Amino acid sequence: MFTDAQGRAWSLVDKAPIFGRDLDPESALPTPAAVRCVVKEFRDMPDASSVSPALVSTEPDGVAAEDGTAVFLVSVDLLSPAASR
C-alpha cells in the first residue's frame, strides 16, 4: 500500500515475485515491497517547500490497483533507482 501525492491510499495487486519479495504462508502482511514503474513526467509544485511529484506508470510488469489504475501521481520520495535484473 502507498499514498499518492493527492493523499489517496492505493494497494497494488499481483503475485509476490513482481514485488521483489519471497513470501510464504507465514509471512506477516502487509510487508514493505517495491514495484517497477516508468516515470512519465515530473510536475512542478507552485509551493517551493513541497516535494515535486512525478507521474508514474506501473504498466511495464502489468501491475495495477484493484480498479485497474496503473498511472499514479506520487511524491518523488517514493521512487528509487531500479535494481539490475
HUNORRA-V197736 format. One record per backbone hydrogen bond with DSSP energy under -1.0 kcal/mol. NH is the residue of the N-H (numbers start at 1). CO is the residue of the C=O. E is the energy in kcal/mol with one decimal. If there is no record, write none. Layout:
BEGIN
<<NH	CO	E> <NH	CO	E>>
END
This chain:
BEGIN
<<2	10	-2.1> <4	8	-2.8> <5	73	-3.3> <7	4	-1.9> <10	2	-3.3> <13	64	-2.5> <18	15	-1.4> <19	16	-1.3> <20	17	-1.4> <21	16	-1.4> <27	24	-2.2> <34	19	-1.6> <38	57	-2.5> <40	55	-3.2> <41	55	-1.3> <43	53	-2.8> <50	47	-2.1> <54	74	-3.1> <55	41	-3.0> <56	72	-3.1> <57	38	-2.4> <58	70	-2.8> <62	59	-1.4> <63	58	-1.5> <65	69	-2.6> <68	65	-2.3> <72	56	-2.6> <74	54	-2.8> <76	52	-1.3> <78	75	-2.2> <79	76	-1.3>>
END
